[in-house]
């Protein structure tokens, strides 16, 4: 429906984010817009099975663990 313009306009691009913990992550960026409105939905995804997908999955768990030794942090 987006490609036909029935819902709104679809724009696609690739973006590279340089994350301080996992390095460069290249993502597909899809921007969906509604005509006559400022509403935009931006969706970032990584190609499945790629190192970028692995880095993105790693970001989902980074910061969720306490890596300090008990009694020192």
LOMINU-313760 format. One record per atom (N, C-alpha, C, CB): residue in one letter; atom name; z, x, y. Coordinates in Angstrom, 2 decimals, decimal comma. Each point is the difference from the previous one (the first is absolute). Glycine has a CB too. Example, Ala and Ser with C-alpha at 12.3 -4.5 7.8 and 13.67 -1.06 7.14 Angstrom:
# residues 2
 residu atome      zz      xx      yy
      A     N    7,80   13,19   -5,69
      A    CA    0,00   -0,89    1,19
      A     C    0,00    0,90    1,20
      A    CB    1,25   -1,89   -1,17
      S     N   -1,97    1,54    2,22
      S    CA    0,06    0,82    1,19
      S     C    0,73   -0,77    1,09
      S    CB   -2,15    1,18   -0,63
END
This chain:
# residues 73
 residu atome      zz      xx      yy
      X     N    0,00    0,81   -1,19
      X    CA    0,00   -0,81    1,19
      X     C    0,00    0,86    1,27
      X    CB    1,20   -1,79   -1,28
      X     N   -0,48    2,95    1,25
      X    CA    0,03    0,86    1,18
      X     C   -1,38    0,55    0,29
      X    CB    2,38    0,60   -0,48
      X     N   -3,11   -0,18   -0,56
      X    CA   -1,32    0,59    0,19
      X     C   -0,98   -1,01    0,58
      X    CB    0,44    1,56   -1,89
      X     N   -0,31   -2,82    1,55
      X    CA   -0,90   -1,03    0,53
      X     C    0,38   -0,42    1,41
      X    CB   -0,37   -0,79   -2,31
      X     N    1,56    1,18    2,76
      X    CA    0,44   -0,39    1,33
      X     C    0,60   -1,39    0,05
      X    CB   -1,73    1,47    0,90
      X     N    1,97   -2,07   -2,09
      X    CA    0,55   -1,35   -0,05
      X     C    1,44   -0,02    0,51
      X    CB   -1,50   -0,52   -1,94
      X     N    2,22    1,58    1,75
      X    CA    1,40    0,05    0,42
      X     C    0,15    0,80    1,28
      X    CB    0,72   -0,18   -2,38
      X     N   -1,38    1,30    2,47
      X    CA    0,10    0,87    1,16
      X     C   -0,83    1,25   -0,23
      X    CB    2,29   -0,89    0,53
      X     N   -1,98    1,92    0,21
      X    CA   -0,76    1,25   -0,07
      X     C    0,76    1,02   -0,84
      X    CB   -1,03   -0,46    2,25
      X     N    0,30    1,21   -3,07
      X    CA    0,59    1,03   -0,84
      X     C   -0,59    1,35    0,39
      X    CB    0,34   -1,65   -1,90
      X     N    0,54    2,61    2,09
      X    CA   -0,42    1,36    0,34
      X     C    0,70    0,95   -0,97
      X    CB   -0,37   -0,58    2,47
      X     N   -0,34    1,59   -2,94
      X    CA    0,59    0,94   -0,95
      X     C   -0,19    1,43    0,51
      X    CB   -0,44   -1,59   -1,92
      X     N    1,41    2,44    1,61
      X    CA   -0,06    1,40    0,39
      X     C    0,89    0,79   -0,95
      X    CB   -0,46   -0,59    2,43
      X     N    0,40    1,89   -2,31
      X    CA    0,91    0,89   -0,73
      X     C    0,87    0,69    1,03
      X    CB   -1,66    0,36   -1,91
      X     N    2,94   -0,24    1,60
      X    CA    0,93    0,68    0,89
      X     C    0,79    1,01   -0,81
      X    CB    0,16   -2,01    1,53
      X     N    0,08    3,16   -0,91
      X    CA    0,83    1,02   -0,63
      X     C    1,29    0,13    0,78
      X    CB   -2,03    1,23   -0,87
      X     N    3,14   -1,37    0,15
      X    CA    1,33    0,12    0,59
      X     C    0,60    1,30   -0,50
      X    CB    0,31   -2,53    0,14
      X     N    0,19    3,35    0,77
      X    CA    0,64    1,26   -0,39
      X     C    1,50   -0,24   -0,03
      X    CB   -1,87    1,41    1,02
      X     N    2,39   -1,69   -2,21
      X    CA    1,42   -0,32   -0,15
      X     C    0,80    1,29   -0,20
      X    CB   -0,59   -2,26   -1,00
      X     N    1,74    2,40    1,64
      X    CA    0,76    1,25   -0,08
      X     C    0,53    0,33   -1,40
      X    CB    0,62   -0,39    2,34
      X     N   -0,47   -0,60   -3,21
      X    CA    0,54    0,27   -1,33
      X     C   -1,05    0,11   -1,10
      X    CB    2,02   -1,17    0,74
      X     N   -3,11    0,43   -0,65
      X    CA   -1,01    0,01   -1,07
      X     C   -1,33    0,60    0,42
      X    CB    1,11   -1,99   -0,92
      X     N   -1,27    2,30    2,19
      X    CA   -1,26    0,58    0,48
      X     C   -1,00   -1,07    0,38
      X    CB    0,40    1,97   -1,43
      X     N   -1,66   -1,58    1,44
      X    CA   -1,07   -0,91    0,43
      X     C   -0,26   -1,08   -1,05
      X    CB   -1,03    1,87    1,32
      X     N    0,96   -3,11   -0,87
      X    CA   -0,30   -1,14   -0,86
      X     C   -1,16   -0,75    0,64
      X    CB    2,42   -0,18   -0,84
      X     N   -3,54    0,11    0,13
      X    CA   -1,17   -0,73    0,51
      X     C    0,02   -1,41   -0,57
      X    CB   -1,35    2,14    0,21
      X     N    1,29   -3,12    0,69
      X    CA    0,11   -1,40   -0,38
      X     C   -1,21   -0,78    0,47
      X    CB    2,48    0,18    0,10
      X     N   -2,81   -1,23   -0,85
      X    CA   -0,98   -0,97    0,46
      X     C    0,74   -0,93    0,94
      X    CB   -1,42    0,15   -2,13
      X     N    0,82   -0,44    3,27
      X    CA    0,61   -0,89    0,98
      X     C   -0,92   -1,19    0,21
      X    CB    1,19    1,94    1,14
      X     N   -0,71   -3,12   -1,48
      X    CA   -0,75   -1,22    0,22
      X     C    0,68   -0,78    1,11
      X    CB   -0,80   -0,06   -2,41
      X     N    0,03   -0,32    3,42
      X    CA    0,53   -0,76    1,12
      X     C   -0,67   -1,38   -0,03
      X    CB    0,41    2,11    1,41
      X     N    0,41   -3,13   -1,54
      X    CA   -0,50   -1,37   -0,04
      X     C    0,42   -0,67    1,30
      X    CB    0,13   -0,10   -2,55
      X     N   -1,08   -0,48    3,27
      X    CA    0,29   -0,64    1,28
      X     C   -0,47   -1,45   -0,02
      X    CB   -0,18    2,22    1,18
      X     N    0,80   -3,00   -0,35
      X    CA   -0,37   -1,40    0,15
      X     C   -0,69   -0,16    1,34
      X    CB    1,93   -0,78   -1,45
      X     N   -3,12    0,21    1,46
      X    CA   -0,77   -0,17    1,23
      X     C    0,79   -0,82    1,02
      X    CB   -2,14    0,14   -1,31
      X     N    2,14    0,33    2,56
      X    CA    0,65   -0,72    1,08
      X     C    1,51    0,14    0,01
      X    CB   -1,86   -1,57   -0,08
      X     N    2,36    2,54   -0,67
      X    CA    1,45    0,17   -0,11
      X     C    0,31    1,50   -0,06
      X    CB    0,25   -2,23   -1,19
      X     N    0,93    2,61    1,65
      X    CA    0,41    1,41   -0,05
      X     C    0,59    0,38   -1,35
      X    CB    0,41   -0,10    2,45
      X     N   -0,36   -0,83   -3,38
      X    CA    0,59    0,25   -1,31
      X     C   -0,86    0,98   -0,80
      X    CB    1,03   -2,29    0,04
      X     N   -0,37    3,33   -0,58
      X    CA   -0,67    0,97   -0,86
      X     C    0,89    0,29   -1,19
      X    CB   -1,23    1,02    1,96
      X     N    0,64   -0,92   -3,11
      X    CA    0,71    0,43   -1,19
      X     C   -0,60    1,33   -0,42
      X    CB    0,52   -2,41   -0,74
      X     N    0,31    3,44    0,67
      X    CA   -0,46    1,32   -0,40
      X     C    0,57    0,29   -1,38
      X    CB   -0,15    0,82    2,42
      X     N   -0,73   -0,47   -3,35
      X    CA    0,40    0,28   -1,37
      X     C   -0,41    1,43   -0,33
      X    CB   -0,23   -2,45   -0,67
      X     N    1,22    3,26    0,27
      X    CA   -0,25    1,38   -0,39
      X     C    0,18    0,12   -1,50
      X    CB    0,77    0,86    2,26
      X     N   -1,77   -0,31   -2,94
      X    CA    0,06    0,20   -1,44
      X     C   -0,58    1,36   -0,35
      X    CB   -0,18   -2,49   -0,40
      X     N    0,59    3,00   -0,76
      X    CA   -0,55    1,25   -0,50
      X     C   -0,84   -0,31   -1,24
      X    CB    1,98    1,34    0,91
      X     N   -3,03   -0,58   -1,11
      X    CA   -0,85   -0,17   -1,17
      X     C    0,83    0,25   -1,25
      X    CB   -2,06    0,72    1,31
      X     N    2,14   -1,69   -2,23
      X    CA    0,81    0,17   -1,21
      X     C   -0,40    1,24   -0,79
      X    CB    0,28   -2,47   -0,09
      X     N    0,73    3,15   -0,47
      X    CA   -0,25    1,16   -0,84
      X     C   -0,27    1,29    0,74
      X    CB   -0,85   -1,57   -1,63
      X     N    1,00    1,57    2,95
      X    CA   -0,27    1,19    0,79
      X     C    1,32    0,66    0,41
      X    CB   -2,16   -1,01    0,84
      X     N    2,09    2,28   -0,43
      X    CA    1,20    0,64    0,55
      X     C    0,58   -0,76    1,20
      X    CB   -0,90    2,19   -0,80
      X     N    0,03   -2,83    1,58
      X    CA    0,49   -0,80    1,14
      X     C    0,84   -1,18   -0,49
      X    CB   -2,03    0,68    1,35
      X     N    1,62   -1,31   -2,44
      X    CA    0,78   -1,11   -0,57
      X     C    1,35    0,52   -0,50
      X    CB   -2,12   -1,20   -0,66
      X     N    2,13    2,38    0,06
      X    CA    1,25    0,60   -0,46
      X     C    0,93    0,30    1,17
      X    CB   -1,22    0,99   -1,96
      X     N    0,67   -0,46    3,04
      X    CA    0,82    0,30    1,19
      X     C    0,57   -1,27    0,61
      X    CB   -1,41    2,03    0,44
      X     N    0,59   -3,08   -0,41
      X    CA    0,46   -1,28    0,55
      X     C    1,12   -0,57   -0,87
      X    CB   -2,29   -0,44    0,96
      X     N    2,17    0,53   -2,29
      X    CA    1,05   -0,47   -0,90
      X     C    1,28    0,82    0,20
      X    CB   -1,75   -0,73   -1,67
      X     N    1,60    2,03    1,88
      X    CA    1,17    0,85    0,24
      X     C    0,72   -0,42    1,28
      X    CB   -1,14    1,89   -1,19
      X     N    0,39   -2,27    2,20
      X    CA    0,62   -0,45    1,25
      X     C    0,84   -1,25   -0,19
      X    CB   -1,91    0,99    1,24
      X     N    1,58   -1,79   -2,24
      X    CA    0,76   -1,23   -0,26
      X     C    1,41    0,30   -0,49
      X    CB   -2,14   -1,16   -0,53
      X     N    2,37    2,36   -0,03
      X    CA    1,32    0,34   -0,52
      X     C    0,71    1,07    0,81
      X    CB   -0,82   -0,63   -2,23
      X     N    0,10    1,37    3,05
      X    CA    0,66    1,03    0,81
      X     C    1,02   -0,65    0,93
      X    CB   -2,06    1,45   -0,11
      X     N    3,21   -0,83    0,18
      X    CA    1,05   -0,52    0,87
      X     C    0,88   -1,03   -0,66
      X    CB   -1,49    0,44    1,87
      X     N    1,17   -0,81   -3,12
      X    CA    0,84   -0,99   -0,68
      X     C    1,07    0,66   -0,86
      X    CB   -1,92   -1,57    0,00
      X     N    1,87    2,91   -0,11
      X    CA    0,97    0,71   -0,82
      X     C    0,86    0,90    0,88
      X    CB   -1,57   -0,07   -1,97
      X     N    2,80    0,28    1,55
      X    CA    0,91    0,91    0,67
      X     C   -0,07    1,34   -0,73
      X    CB    1,54   -1,90    0,76
      X     N   -2,11    2,91   -0,11
      X    CA   -0,22    1,28   -0,65
      X     C    1,11    1,00    0,31
      X    CB   -2,44   -0,43    0,11
      X     N    3,55   -0,01    0,51
      X    CA    1,09    0,90    0,30
      X     C    0,93    0,09   -1,20
      X    CB   -0,16   -0,57    2,45
      X     N    0,85    1,69   -2,57
      X    CA    0,98    0,19   -1,05
      X     C    1,25   -0,78    0,36
      X    CB   -0,94    2,28   -0,57
      X     N    1,51   -3,03   -0,39
      X    CA    1,21   -0,78    0,33
      X     C    1,09    0,87    0,62
      X    CB   -0,54   -1,56   -1,89
      X     N    1,10    1,08    2,96
      X    CA    1,06    0,72    0,68
      X     C   -0,46    1,00    1,04
      X    CB    1,29   -0,31   -2,03
      X     N   -2,64    0,53    2,16
      X    CA   -0,50    0,97    0,97
      X     C   -0,77   -0,68    1,13
      X    CB   -0,13    1,71   -1,81
      X     N   -0,22   -2,96    1,66
      X    CA   -0,86   -0,60    1,00
      X     C    0,65   -1,08    0,73
      X    CB   -1,86    0,59   -1,32
END
